[in-house]
Amino acid sequence: MKLKLIRFNLIVTLLFLGVWVAGCSPVKAPQESTTESQPTPAVTVAASEPESEDAPPVEPVETQTDEPEPTSTSSTAVEVSAVDEIIASLKGLPLEKFFEQSFSQLVRRYPETITEEGLDQVFGTGNDQLNNLSDSYVRETQALEKAILEILRTYDRDSLPPDQQVSYDVYEWYLGDLVRGHEFMYYDYPVTHFITGVQIQTINFFTDIHPVTNQEQAEDYIVRLSQVDTKFEQLIESLKLRQEAGVVLPKFLIRWTLGDIRAIANAAPRSTPFYTAFVEKVQTLPDVSDEEQQALLEAAEQEIAASVIPAFQTLADTLDQQGAVATDEHGVWKLPNGEAYYQYILSHHTSTDLSPDEIHELGLQEVDRIQAEMSAIFKQLGYPEDESLNSLFGRVLSDSGLIYSQDIVAGYEAIIQEADQKVGAAFDLRPKAEVVVIGVPQGGYYVGPARDGSRPGAFYATQTGSETRFSMPSLAYHEAIPGHHFQIAIAQELDLPGFRTAVGSTAYTEGWALYAELLAYELGFYQDDPYGNLGRLQMELFRAARLVVDTGIHAKGWNFDQAVAYMQEHTGMPPEQVQFEVSRYIAWPGQATAYKIGMLKILEQRQLAMEQLGDQFDLKEFHNVVLGNGSMPLDVLERVVQDYIDSKLAGDS
């Protein structure tokens, strides 16, 4: 999965899909804080609810358009003066220049994103600032988003050529989605046990993303270390504003989250990842003397002691305080206006208007269909027909075997290399950027290449313990080739308006990666590997069950145990993985529904093209249409595919 689709984190996520695609595969739960009681075997992880049933809903402020304005329980007014000049400069521009300059203004508000994408030279900015998370700054950004959308709508879409109409549609959906989300600005969880947590993203930014290839960049790293305390002060402000709005991380998730936060809060500076990663980076610097290296390390140690560790300590204290008022109620239905929020977040991630009930029913149907496919393979293997999925996959594991830590990276590299050699039958549009496999303690995600070519795409694979052989191929195809790496790296290389190579919808991004798993099967990658094919089907079943469980938790009042029981019974996955997955859906509502919705839409459009084009259908051409236009909301994808079909039938291509 793409590890960047989160709003207060979310706009950074949506601005650039090229970084952090993660969580596609289930992983084990993190360790809880050692100062908290340990969970019972059936851990009851819950979503937040208001502090009391009488907590007032967050009311929208007065608006002059049909788009909702930001809401707040604080007395801070929306400050627009800082963006007035920007807004004025964007009016009256030719459309292509408006696309470029308006999106550039949005990106400039996120210096970490500029560093991530290697765009500091393009934007003429430095690499020495962290993102501003303050409420006032977020509201300024919201004012800018709303104004840019209003300016966009002054252009006459119908008079535009087809390529600009697509750009208009993508940008309007993107901006409109941001503005619709303003009403719910305090509804997410900015600190969690999952990759969506700002504290986790901050660690990863320093350890994995921040470049240190010369002394200036090393000094930038140190300057940014000195800003962690300010960033966390802003983060804590956002937690308190959410608490006022009735949004607090559930008790069990607070305990899971506190463990890693306290590990840094109680560490010596040299034991933190901020320092150990910096040591590795500095030791590779050219033309830097030993004395200069030592001075850099000492400066970093001082800033970690003065800024980073106190920031984590204060964050831990804040979560302790919120733990006293947190509840174990499940689902966003408990929040003020929670039903409307869930419908919004489903639309945000799926880019459709499907209701929770429709998604739930679709999930039930897909679970039945995929289980029937599995049953046919189990029968071919001679497995008993009356065993549970857990028992049957125990047999699959026993028959296919495990691969252990020292061989995991090489195993994935071999799978990806073979896939790269075979996909030519379905693709003539391929990325220039390479993809590498990096072993980490907890992986299962993809990070896109830097736009300046300084960093390849990377599939981060779990390299501790063991991996089940039967599940490795589908994960490799999903994360790397022909999945996330193909889609994201190709998008970065397209000659399109900048925002179209950067922004996107979860359903398109994750739908493509799940489609890639099926495509690998259709291309014969599993021809002599029934166990790998069962692994593929189990992962698809897992995504279908997500439709049922996510909507069950957030719209139908399911508790944690109900959700775990359903997923374990219907997917055959181990209990500890299922428990963590369910906790993820509670912490990140709606996101997990996007995979299957997006995959089904791509398959629907492929079938439509096959039926309407008949002998003229070309799989490579279809993939060029889907990948060659950047990430799109699904309704725009439908129009793009139909335009391709109409053009083909008219003899234009």
C-alpha positions, 0 to 999 in steps of 0.5 A: 500500500502507498504509505502516504494518504493521510490528511493533516498528514493527508495533504502531504500524502495526496500531494505526492504519491511517490513516497510511502506505499505501505501496509499492503500486507498484514503485519504483527502488532507493535509492542505495548508500552512496558509501563502499561498492562499487557493485552488479553489474548483477544485484544479489544482495540477501539476507535475513539468516541466523544468524551461524553454522549453530550459532546457538541458536534463540530459546527461548520463556519459560515460559507459563501459557496456550496463547499464546506468550510473548516470547523473548529472548537477553538476560538482561532479565526481563519487567517487568510492574509498570508495567502491573499497575495498568492491568491491574487497572483493566480487569477487570470492565468492561462490554464496550464500556468494556473495548474503549475503555479497553484499546485506549486504554492500548495507543495511549498507549504510542505518542506518535508515533501520537497525534500522527499521528492528531491525538488529543493532545486526546482523550488529554490528552497532549502532543506532545513525546515520541518512541516508546520503543523500548527492550527493557524497554518493548517487553516491558512492552507485550507483557505488557499485550497478553497481559493484555488478550487474557486479559481479553477471553476472560473475556467470553462471546462467544456471549451477545453481540449480533451487533454486539458479536460482530463487535467481539469477533472483530476484537479477539481476532484483533488481540490474538492476532496480537500475542501470537503474534508475541511469540515472534518479537520479534527476527526483523524488520529495524527498519532497512532501505532500505525504508519499514519502516525506523525511521530513515525513519519518524522522518524522515517523522514530523518532515517530513510528520506533525508539526504546527507550527501554533503556537509551542507545537507548534514548541517540541514539535518542538524537544523531540522533536529532542532525543530522537532520540539516545535513540530511536536508542540504543534502536534500536541496542540492538534491532539488537544483540539481533537480532544475538545472535539470529542476525538481521542485515540482509543485506550488500547491504541494509546498503549500500543503507540506509547511503547515506541514513543517511550522507547525514544523518550527514555533513550540516550541520544546516541541510542535513538534512530535519529543519531544512528542513522546520521552516523551511517550517513555522515560516515559516507560523506566525501571530502569531510575530515574525521574532525569535521565528521566528529563535530557534526555528530556532536552537534546532532547529539546535542540537538537530539538531547535538547529537542528530540528526546524532550519532544517525545517525552512531552508527547508521551505525557500528553498521550498518558493524559488522554488515556485517562479520558479515552474509551474502548468504543469502536467505530467513527459512528460514535463521533459527533456527525460520525456517519457523515464523516465516514461517508466522506472518508469512504468517498475520499479513499474510493473516489466513489459515492458508494454507501457503507451498506453497498460496500459491505454487501460487495465485500460479502459477495467477493468473499464468497466468490474468492472462497469458491476459487480457493476450494477448487484448488484445495480439491486439486491438491487433495486437501480435506473439504471439511476443514477450516481455512485456517487448517487448510492454509496450515497445510499450504504452509507446511507443503510450501515451506518458509524462507528465513531472514538471511534469504528473504531479500534475495528471495524477493529480488529473484521474484521481481527480476523474473517478473520484470522479464515476463511482463513485456507481454502486457506492457510497452510503457515501463518506468526508467527508475529501478526498484530495489529490495531493502530488508527492514524489521517490519516491512511490506511497503513501497517507497517511490523514487526521488524525482531528481533520480537520486533514489530508486524505488524501494520495496521494503521487505520484512527481514526478521524471522521468516516469511511464508513462501506461498505469500511472497510472489503476490506481495512482490507483484503488488509492491514492485512489478507490475504494481506500485513501482510501475504505476508510481514511477511511470507517473513521475516520468509522464509529460503531464502537468505536475500535479497529475504526476503527483496527486492521486486517489487511493482507489486508483493507486491501490486498485492498480497494485491489486489488479497487478496481482491478478494480472500476474496470474493471467500472464502465467506467473503461477503456472506451476505454483498452486501454493503461490496462487493460493497465496494470491487468492488469500491476499485478494480474499483479505482485501475483500474481507476488508470491505466487510470489516471496515464498514462493519466497525464504522457503520454497523457497530461491530466491536473489535472481537466481532471484526477479528472473528469474521476476518480470521474465519473467512481469510484463514490468516493468523490471529496476531496478523488479523488483530493488527489489521483490525486495529489499523482499520479502526485507526485509519477508517475507510482506507482499506476499502479502496484496494478492492473497489479500485481493482474491480473498477479497473477490471470493469473498464478492461472488460468494457474495452474488450467487449466494445473493441472486440478484435481491436482490443490490445492489452498493452494499449489498455495499460498505456491508457490506465498508466499513461494518464497519472493517478485519477479518481475512478469516475475520471478513469471511466471517462478516459477509458471511454474516450480511448474506446471511442477514438479507437472505434473511430479509427483515430489510433 
